[in-house]
Amino acid sequence: MSIASYRKRGSVIPRNLGLAKRSPGVGLELIERAVDIGDNAFTVNSVDSLLYKTLTTGRRCSCLDYKSSDGSMYAVDTPIQSPVLLLDDPDSDDAVEEALQDVLEMLGDPEEICPVCFGTGIVNGYSLTNTHEIFMDVTYPNITKHAVISKQGRPSYFKPIAQDAYIEFSINVPSMFLSVLITIVTKESGEHSTLSNSLLQIKKAGDLTYENFTDNTLAAMALASPSLVLKVLVREEIHGIFLRAVLGDTYLKINFPKISLTISDGSYDYWDTQSVTVPSTYPLATKDVLRDTRYNRVWRVASIELNEPREIDIGKDITLRRVRAWEAHKKLP
């Protein structure tokens, strides 16, 4: 097929079309790729996506306080967060990775991000929509601890002092919920991981005895009384315990441009930025995080503009920035 034929189809032609003309073998392949991208730009998939809202109020994260080796306490201005790399129109993935490596060599380990606030300075950092979330860390107000709090590091953590060390957290759980997730963030891993029910016990506030924790036990107790006490056995150094009760549908439908397979190596196309249009009722704000469930890509909301031609509200135009593997938002539970 000739270049003119591709032009008639209204497809996107690559900027290096001159190179394509001089090298027909390479050029035809480039044009075929450009046609695919052009076609996909006007074809969308409705993808179930999770929206994590950025917290603007809450408890101050302990990563903002630091205890030196001589016992002195210091306050710092910024939470622990990985570097954010900004590149203007990178020519290729190789350029991105090369520049990224240069930045990491200057700034240190990109994995050094706060697992409690995700770089926001507020405990939990982000909250999944339509859920009730509790992050129980050293700043949690209603705790009875038979473990020590260590502030030798950022963030602070619970440290067992005996084999039977435990912590009791007074919590309020909605009387009705669909499902529950409980994770633990250990000092060693710095990530959310599944917490074994064998390390948990639960009781209603005012009761004398605990029951072994199960989802059904939690649901039954919450229905009878929202005020509960969660007992966690501490077997290692931990930053905290995370509980999420799902109250309803947590998915938003986002119309992402269609993703196609390449002809050459079968890998997925992707873009570092993406523009989508969503209904005005969607509660998105800049710096919020989206995770699409089809391709498991994570995006951060970069900008929002109302789409109101002739004062008719037809939605919001959202610009998304793809989150890199080393950024904190990849680890949201």
Secondary structure as GFF3:
##gff-version 3
##sequence-region A 1 333
A	DSSP	alpha_helix	3	8	.	.	.	ID=ss1
A	DSSP	alpha_helix	17	22	.	.	.	ID=ss2
A	DSSP	alpha_helix	24	41	.	.	.	ID=ss3
A	DSSP	beta_strand	44	54	.	.	.	ID=ss4
A	DSSP	three_ten_helix	62	64	.	.	.	ID=ss5
A	DSSP	beta_strand	65	67	.	.	.	ID=ss6
A	DSSP	beta_strand	73	75	.	.	.	ID=ss7
A	DSSP	alpha_helix	93	107	.	.	.	ID=ss8
A	DSSP	beta_strand	126	128	.	.	.	ID=ss9
A	DSSP	beta_strand	131	136	.	.	.	ID=ss10
A	DSSP	beta_strand	143	145	.	.	.	ID=ss11
A	DSSP	beta_strand	148	150	.	.	.	ID=ss12
A	DSSP	beta_strand	157	159	.	.	.	ID=ss13
A	DSSP	beta_strand	166	172	.	.	.	ID=ss14
A	DSSP	beta_strand	179	186	.	.	.	ID=ss15
A	DSSP	beta_strand	192	194	.	.	.	ID=ss16
A	DSSP	three_ten_helix	197	199	.	.	.	ID=ss17
A	DSSP	beta_strand	200	204	.	.	.	ID=ss18
A	DSSP	beta_strand	211	212	.	.	.	ID=ss19
A	DSSP	alpha_helix	215	224	.	.	.	ID=ss20
A	DSSP	beta_strand	227	233	.	.	.	ID=ss21
A	DSSP	beta_strand	238	246	.	.	.	ID=ss22
A	DSSP	beta_strand	251	257	.	.	.	ID=ss23
A	DSSP	beta_strand	273	278	.	.	.	ID=ss24
A	DSSP	beta_strand	289	292	.	.	.	ID=ss25
A	DSSP	beta_strand	297	306	.	.	.	ID=ss26
A	DSSP	three_ten_helix	309	311	.	.	.	ID=ss27
A	DSSP	beta_strand	316	322	.	.	.	ID=ss28
A	DSSP	three_ten_helix	328	331	.	.	.	ID=ss29
###
